[in-house]
Amino acid sequence: MKYNEWIHSDEYKKLMDVTTVGDFFMSLFILSVVFILPLVAGWKIGGGVIGVIMGLAIGVATVLFLTRKNILGQYLQPVKTSRVIFQHAKLRPFLVFVLFVVNAIVFVRVGLFTLIYLPILLAVYGVSFLIICFVVKTKTNKLLDVYRKITFSAAIISVLLCLNFFISNDNRTATYYFDRKVQEDTLLEFNHDELKNYSGVRFFFFMDTEHGKPIGVEYLLKKGLLGYSVVTNYKFVKLLP
């Protein structure tokens, strides 16, 4: 079935009889926030695996409570939301590819410049994927279906990362130094192990050696909307010749 045929079909009208496509996307966003925010907050407040498990439990309990009490009823419809979005995805594969590329850009430019422990960030991506797998039931486990689920689950995290990154304030600078004599690659190791858990902000493809040798990095940090600091800019501190 072609895309134009599907949007005029009885199946599409049946899916659309309760709400609009905009509401479907709002539903998916609310569902992701309800799940992901307690997960991240649990790790940050409780620390470690126990905090993550507590946050996940709170997220599940919240969704069940909202569903049972019919709170946000027109928005909290994950099954219908997913059916519409995935049907659009099947019939518009180029849009899924574009979204996949956007997710990759957000991860490299925003995710790695957010001061969150990389294994935890990857775990959050994984949890989002499992949520999509639980909500969206497919008849087959084709690689193409997995690709779509990965893309849309990553899009949820991309939205949260961008909200935290672009809605930020409380500017401050922090300067960390490294030893050029023992630094052999572009993944910097600072003298006192600063930013040890945040490899994304310590990795540089090249170092600007013009007008002196780099001996440190000065970062411009901001406090993100979700409480995680982000690196919005940086410059090398140089040893003048």
N, C-alpha and C positions, 0 to 999 in steps of 0.2 A: 504493500500500500504506500502510495506517495504521500508526501507531507500535506499537500493541498487537499488530497482526498480524505486524509485522516481528520483534519480540523473541521471537516464538514460531515463527518460520520456520526452515527448514533452513539458510538463509544465515547467520542470526544464530548458530545453534548451531555452524556450521562455523567462524565467526570466533572463537567463544568456547571452542573445544575445547582451545586451548593455554594460555590464561591468562584473567585477569579484566579487567573494565573498568578497575578501579583500576590494574592493571599496564599497561594501554594508556596511561593518562594519565601514569603514571610513566615509561613509555618515551618519550613526547613530551617530558617535562620533561628527562630525561637527555640526549636528543638535542640539545635546545636549549642546555643547559649546555655540552655538549661542543663545540658550534659557537660559541656566542656568547662564552663566557668567554675563549677564546684570542684571539678577534677584538678584544674590548675591551682585554685585557691587551696585545696587540700594539701597539695604538694608544697606550696609556699609556706603555709601556716604550720601544718603538721610535720612536714619534712619526710622525705623518703617514701618508701612503698606504702607504709601504713597511711600516710596522709593522702596518697593517690587513691587507695582503696576506699577510704572514708569519703573522699570527694565524689567518687563514682557512685557509691551507695546513696549519697545525698541526691545526686542527679537523677538516679533511677526512681527514688522515692518521690521526688518533685514531679517528674513526668507522670507517674501513676496517680498522684494526688490531683494534678491539674486535669488529667483525663477523666478521672472519676467524678470530680466536681463540675466538669464541663466548663472550666475556666479557660478563657481564650478559645472557646469551642470552634469558631470558624477558622482559627489560625493553627491550632494544634491538631493537625490531621496529617500525620507523617506518611501514612499509607497512600492516601490520595495524592498528597504532594509528590511523593516519589514516583508514583505511576505516571503522572503527567510529565514530570521532568525527564524521566527515563524514556518515555515515548518520544518526546521532543528530541532527545539525544540520539535515539536510534535512527530517526529520520533526518537529522541534521548533524552528521558526523564531523563536518568541518568546525562547527561551533564547539564541539567537545575537544577537538584538537587545539583550538585557540585557547580554550579554558585551561587545558593541560599546560600549554606554554606559559600562560599567565601565572599559573600556580608555581611553575619552576622559577620564574622571575621573582615572584614574591618570596619564595623560600630563600633564594640566594641574596636578594637585595634587602629584604625586611627580616625574614626569619633568622638568618645568621647574624644580623646586626641587632638582634634583641637579646638582652642578657638573660637568657634562660638556658639551663643546662641542656646540651644537644640531645642526649638520650631521652630526656623528659619530653622535649619537643617532638622527637620521632615517635615516642610512645603515645602522645596526644594525637598525632596523625593516625597511628594504628587504631586507637580507640574510636576515632571518627569513622574510619573505614569499617570497623566491626558494627558500628551503629547502623550505617547504611546497609550493610549485608543483612542485618537483622530485620530492618524495616522493609527492604526491597527484596522480595522473593522472586527469583528467576527460575525458569524451568531447566535451564542448563547452566553449566559453570564454564562457559566459553571464555577464552582469554579476553575477548572483546567486551564482555559484560564486566569482567574484573577491571579492565582498563577504565570503563565508564564509572564504576563505583569508586575506584581510586581517585579519578579526576574530580568527581563531585564531593567526595569526602574531604579531599585536600582543599577544595574551594571554601568549605566551611572554615577551616583553619586559616586560610588566606584572609578571609574577611576579618576574623578576630585579630590576626597579626597586624593588618593594616589599620584597624581601629586603634590598637594600642600604639602603633608607630606614629601615625599622622595626627592623632589627637593627644598631644603630649605638651608638657610645659616644664618649668623649673630647670632652666638651663644651668649646667655646670660643666667645668672642664676637669679632666684628670690626666696627668702625665705619668707615663711609665717608661722606664729605661731598660735597655738590654745591652749585653756585651758583644760588640761587633767581632771580637777576636774569636769567640766560640760559636757565634751564630752562623750556621752553615746553610740554612734553607730559608724559605719565605714564611714559614710558620714560626713566628717570633716567640721566644721564651724570655719573659721579663725577669729582671734580677731577683725579685722577691715573689715570684710565681703569681703576680697579679693577673687576673682574668684567665686563670688556668683552665677553668671549666667552660670557657667561651672561645673556642677555637676560631669561630667565624670572624671575630673582630681582630684576631691576631694573624690572620693569613693575608698575605700580600703577593700579588703576581710579580711585582717589581718594586724596587725602592728608588725613590728619587735621590740620586747622588749629586745632583747639580748644586753648586754653592755649598758643598760640605757633605761629610758623611753622616748618615742618620745614626743617632745614638738612642733615640726614644720616640715615642708616639704620644701626641697630645690629642685626646678624644674630647669631642663635644657630646655630652650626655644629656638626655631629657627623661623625665618620668612619664611613662606611658599611661594611657587611660586605664588599662587593666592592672597597673601597678608594677609593670616590668620596665626597667630602664632600657633605653634604646640609644644606639650610637648614630647620630645624624651627620656627623662630619669628623674628620681627623686631619692631622698634618704631622709630618715628621719633624722631630727636634734634631737639629744638626750640629755637628761639631765643626765650627768654622775653621777653614784652613789657615 
